[in-house]
Amino acid sequence: METLLLKLLLAPTLVVASTLAGRRWGPRVAGVLIGQPVVAGPILFIVFVQHGAAFTSRAATASLTGVAVLAAFALVYAWVARSLPWTLTLLAGWAVVLGMDAATSAIRFLPVVAFAVALAAIATARSLLPRAADDLGMPAPPPRWDLVARAVATGALVIAVTSAAGALGPFWTGILAPFPIGVSIIAAFVHAQSGAAHVRATLAGALTGMVGLATFCVVVALAVVPWGGYAFVAGVAGAVGVQLLVTALPANRVLSG
């Protein structure tokens, strides 16, 4: 019952909070927040509760490969959104994710190596994003059902991934933990309501936030066996600390443009 409540409440609540922050401070802030372990974190914690530390360590290591794939999703979505509606753009992005997941399914990295691969993928995706618009304009006002729809969609995707964890095994559970659940929902809603320029800004922020996600995953991968549940506290602390540092770097202002 407790794990079901976590699936239904934790990740959807964090996605809604990221959405509200974006409405207050802009799409880049929403992107940075949704790039954090707001979905992968709860999924890995649920996996830890259900399957134990050793399983979770392997899953978290695989999640770092998933972060690299997530960066590719953001890049593809940002480019395709310039010419296609959100439905087709989302399908194109998911097709790339599943194709890359299948292509990397036989690759096993040590956690530190996987972390380096994830950071390289994030940096590459950021450098290849389409040119930023000079003026984003005002976003369209969201419909009343917007937050509820985002929460329901997030909960459904989290339940699908975590419920399949036992059959998938630690690698596929891990690589699907950063599946673009939150990023897909935020990007698709922004795309449908406000257009491609706002999507680009949101995904630029998400790529910045993925540095925190990668940090969280590598800390959990290395620490969950000796530390148990405290590894998640350390992972969150590491993600927040690294994210504050990355956001403060002068170069990041150029990347966020």
C-alpha positions, 0 to 999 in steps of 0.5 A: 500500500505504501509503495502504491501511494509513492507511485501515485503521489510522489512523482506527480506531485513533483511534476506539478510543482515544477510546472507551477515554478515554471509559471512563476519564473519561466520555462527555463526554471521549469526545465531545470527542475524537471531535469532533476531526479523528480521522476527517476528518483522516486522510481529508484527509491520504489525499486529499492523498497521492493527489490533491495540495495544490490538490484538498485545499485545496478539499476542506478548505474544503468540509469546513467546510460538512460540519462544520456538517452534522455539528453538525446530525447531533449535534442530531438524534441527541440528540433522536431517541435519546430515543424511538427505538432506535439503528438508527432514530436513526442512519438519521434522522441520516444522512438529515438529513446527506445531505439537507443535503449535497445542499442545500448542494452548490451553495454555495461559501464562502471558507475563512474564511466557511465557518469562521464558518458552521461555528462558528455551526452548532456554537453553535446545535446546542449551545444546542438540545440536550435538557436534560441528565440530572441523573444519567447512571448507570453505563454498561453494561459493553461486550461483548468484541467492542465495540472490534473492531466499532468499528474495523472499522466505522470502517475500512469507512466511511473506505475507502468515502469515500476510495476514491470521492474521484476520482469525487466531486471535491474538493467532495463529498470534502471535505463527506463527510470530516466525515461522522459516521463516528466520531460515528455509531459512538460515538453508536450504540454508546453509545446501544445499550449505555447509553441516551439520557442517555449519548448526549446527554452524548457528543454535547455533548462532540462538539460542543465537539470540533468547534471543534477540527475546524473549526480543523483544516480551515480551517488545512489549507484555507489552508496546504496549497498553500504548505506541503504536508504541514506544513499538517496539522501546523499544523492539528493544533496549531491544533485542539489549541490552540483546543480547550484554550482552548474547554474552559477557558472558564467558559461551556463548563461550562454548555454541557457540562451 
